[in-house]
Amino acid sequence: MIEVTDLVKRFRKSWSEEMTAVDSLSFKVQPGEVYGLLGANGAGKTTTLRILATLLEPTSGTVTVAGVDRASDPLGVRRKLAYVPAEAGLPDRLTPTEVVRLFARIQGVADPKAATAKLLDRLGATSYADTPCGDLSTGMKRRVVLARALVHEPAALLLDEPTDGLDVPGRRDVLGLVREQAEAGRAIVISSHIMSEVERVVDRVGVMRTGRMVAEGTLEEVKTIAGSDNLDDAFVSLVEPET
């Protein structure tokens, strides 16, 4: 469903110096699979997700989503996926109902009103569905952003720290929703720094360090690569700078 091949992204730091944020990165995500993209801050995770979501242009490499090539048909890729960034990005004056219904219309959903109401209810947002987004808490906004992303039932889902700002029940609800979406056949890439959450929802993980993939596989396989029986310890071992 998602295939990334030899992806490279460089940013110019000055007229004479470049920084490589993503370096020859390759991975695949199958339908119905939750893939955890892990790494320390600055490893290149968010840059990778933004390239997949067509918000950044890669320096080189290829990305396809549901068979659609990102370079030749970026709008086609946008129809196939949804991206949930770490920041909410919601208009303060619009209500959750208005935001989600607007995106449902943009995506050509047959019944935007019904789809919006159903999804906000599933995410526990009905009680504040008509409250301006500027008056919502961080956790409330996360639910609205998830609803906005899911309203057109995308084939692939990119989640950057999806439980950020949520309380324990909210985290549990979102993680349950992630598994539901995978069971519905969607390919999901999730970036998170909370290893206990990763262990609950992912099927495979890829660990990045300074833009490169340094380990990939099931949780047990990655623990074996790192020589640890604990995911937290394995993660720290794999992302530590080389000496």
Residue pairs with C-beta under 8 A, 6 or more apart in sequence:
1 29
1 30
1 31
1 33
1 65
1 66
1 155
1 156
1 186
1 187
2 28
2 29
2 35
2 52
2 63
2 64
2 65
2 156
2 187
2 189
3 28
3 29
3 62
3 63
3 64
4 25
4 26
4 27
4 28
4 48
4 52
4 61
4 62
4 63
5 26
5 61
5 62
5 63
6 24
6 25
6 26
6 60
6 61
6 62
7 22
7 24
7 25
7 26
7 48
7 51
7 58
7 60
7 61
7 62
7 63
8 20
8 22
8 23
8 24
8 25
8 58
8 59
8 60
8 61
9 20
9 21
9 22
9 44
9 47
9 48
9 51
9 56
9 58
9 59
9 211
10 18
10 19
10 20
10 21
10 59
11 18
11 19
11 21
12 18
12 19
13 19
20 211
21 44
21 47
21 211
22 44
22 47
22 48
22 51
22 58
22 211
23 44
23 210
23 211
23 212
24 61
24 212
25 44
25 48
25 61
25 208
25 211
25 212
25 213
26 213
27 35
27 206
27 213
27 216
29 35
29 156
29 187
29 188
29 189
30 187
31 155
31 185
31 186
31 187
32 182
32 183
32 184
32 185
32 186
32 187
33 182
33 187
33 188
33 203
33 204
34 178
34 179
34 182
34 188
34 190
34 201
34 202
34 203
35 187
35 188
35 189
35 190
35 202
35 203
35 204
35 205
35 206
36 189
36 190
36 191
36 192
36 198
36 201
36 202
36 204
36 205
36 206
37 45
37 48
37 49
37 189
37 190
37 191
37 205
37 206
37 208
38 45
38 191
38 192
38 193
38 198
38 205
38 206
38 207
38 208
38 235
38 239
39 45
39 207
39 208
39 209
39 239
40 209
40 239
42 210
43 208
43 209
43 210
43 211
43 239
44 208
44 210
44 211
45 160
45 191
45 208
46 85
46 86
46 160
46 191
47 56
48 208
49 83
49 85
49 158
49 160
49 189
49 191
50 56
50 83
51 57
51 58
51 63
51 70
52 63
52 65
52 70
52 81
52 83
52 158
52 189
53 78
53 81
53 83
53 158
54 70
54 74
54 77
54 78
55 83
62 69
62 70
62 71
63 69
63 70
63 71
63 77
64 70
65 77
65 80
65 81
65 155
65 156
66 80
66 81
66 155
66 156
68 76
68 77
68 80
69 77
70 77
79 107
79 152
79 154
80 154
80 155
80 156
81 154
81 155
81 156
81 157
81 158
82 149
82 150
82 152
82 154
82 156
82 157
82 158
83 149
83 158
83 160
84 145
84 146
84 149
84 157
84 158
84 159
84 160
84 162
85 145
85 160
86 160
86 161
86 164
88 133
88 138
88 141
88 142
88 144
88 145
89 145
90 99
90 133
90 136
90 141
90 144
90 145
91 99
91 133
92 132
92 133
92 134
93 132
93 133
93 134
94 102
94 132
94 133
95 129
95 130
95 131
95 132
95 133
96 120
96 125
96 128
96 129
96 130
96 131
96 133
96 136
96 143
96 144
96 147
97 116
97 117
97 120
97 129
97 130
99 133
99 144
99 148
100 116
100 119
100 120
100 144
100 147
100 148
100 151
101 112
101 113
101 116
103 148
103 151
103 152
104 112
104 115
104 116
104 151
104 152
105 112
107 151
107 152
108 152
109 115
109 151
109 152
112 151
115 151
116 147
116 151
117 126
117 129
119 147
119 150
119 151
120 126
120 129
120 143
120 144
120 147
122 177
123 143
123 144
123 146
123 147
123 173
123 177
124 143
124 170
124 173
125 140
125 143
125 144
125 147
128 136
128 140
133 141
133 144
136 144
137 165
138 164
138 165
138 166
139 165
139 166
139 167
139 170
141 165
142 162
142 163
142 164
142 165
142 166
142 170
142 174
143 170
143 174
146 162
146 174
146 177
149 157
150 157
150 181
154 186
155 185
155 186
155 187
156 186
156 187
156 188
156 189
157 181
157 186
157 187
157 188
157 189
158 188
158 189
159 178
159 188
159 189
159 190
159 191
160 191
161 191
161 192
161 193
162 174
162 178
162 190
162 192
163 170
163 171
163 174
163 175
163 192
163 194
163 197
166 174
171 197
175 197
175 200
175 201
178 188
178 190
178 201
179 201
181 188
182 188
182 201
182 203
190 198
190 201
190 202
192 198
195 231
195 232
195 235
198 205
198 219
198 231
199 219
199 231
202 219
203 218
204 216
204 217
204 218
204 219
205 215
205 216
205 217
205 218
205 219
205 222
206 213
206 215
206 216
207 213
207 214
207 215
207 216
207 222
207 235
207 238
207 239
208 214
208 239
209 238
209 239
209 241
210 241
214 238
214 239
215 222
215 225
215 226
215 238
216 222
217 225
219 231
222 231
222 234
222 238
223 229
223 230
223 231
223 234
225 234
225 238
226 233
226 234
226 235
226 237
226 238
227 234
227 237
228 234
228 237
